[in-house]
Amino acid sequence: MAENKINRADQMNRTGDGPNITMGLYEIDSVIKYYFDNVVQPTVNTEDGPAPVPVIYASPERWKNIQKSGLLRDQKGMIQLPAIAYKRTSFERKLIGSKVDINNPLVQSFQTAYSSKNTYDNFEVLNGRKPVGTFHNVVVPDYITLQYECVIWTDYITQLNTIIEDINYSANQYWGNEKFKFLAKIDSFTTDLTVDAGTDRVNKATFNINMNGYVIPNNIQKALSNFNPKTFSPAIITVGSEVVIDINKDIPTK
């Protein structure tokens, strides 16, 4: 019966390190809503004063109904105005780099010289000891380009103009939060000021967002590879040496 050989050098204590860095399509999709809600903050003037415009990510079923009727409706069939809906429509890989070997992926290392278990000690510095360096490794991501189709609905043209102005001002900027940002490009807006759906009449505008992003998956393939999220450098101790040619001459006597 073959014995399973375990390399103790690969068994790192990850206490306090937090989870490995990952980035998926869900995080990129959520960036658009986060940026609209917290940075662009589209608002329109109504009879009751300024009102925020809700932004939703359309599910496949809801997007199908939007394409069919040209309007956004709630579960009771009522038109939602004003509103913004968006959906990811394409995914394209950008061949900026290559993993070379998925069993031994390329990584970027970030060093932290001191930690709670490897603190700065002046005694060790005076004795020439170089501390252990802690390296946190991150897999080189897959760079991609995503395209989103977005639709705006309002009651009045003036409301539609205001929302377009707000979004256009934020176009071709890096959208995101405090953790990650992605370049979002918007080239044009297409307006349809008289959309008739039965007896309903609304103002509508469509535009596309081309977003440059990256993906770092957290899959079984990476877990079974030689990727190690944490490594250490060896500690170095400098020891001085002296050579004595004649012990009777080089050592002073009393």
Secondary structure, DSSP 4 states (H G I P E B T S, - for coil): -PPPP--GGG----TTT-SPP-B-HHHHHHHHHHHIIIII--EEEETTEEEEPPEEEPPHHHHHHHHHHSS-B-TTS-B--SEEEEEEEEEEE--S---S-TTS--EEEEEE--BTTB---HHHHHTTEEPPPEEEEEEPPEEEEEEEEEEEEESSHHHHHHHHHHHHHTTTEEEE-SS-EEEEE---EEEEEEEEETTEEEEEEEEEEEEEEEEB---HHHHTSS--SEEEPPPEE-------S-HHHHS---
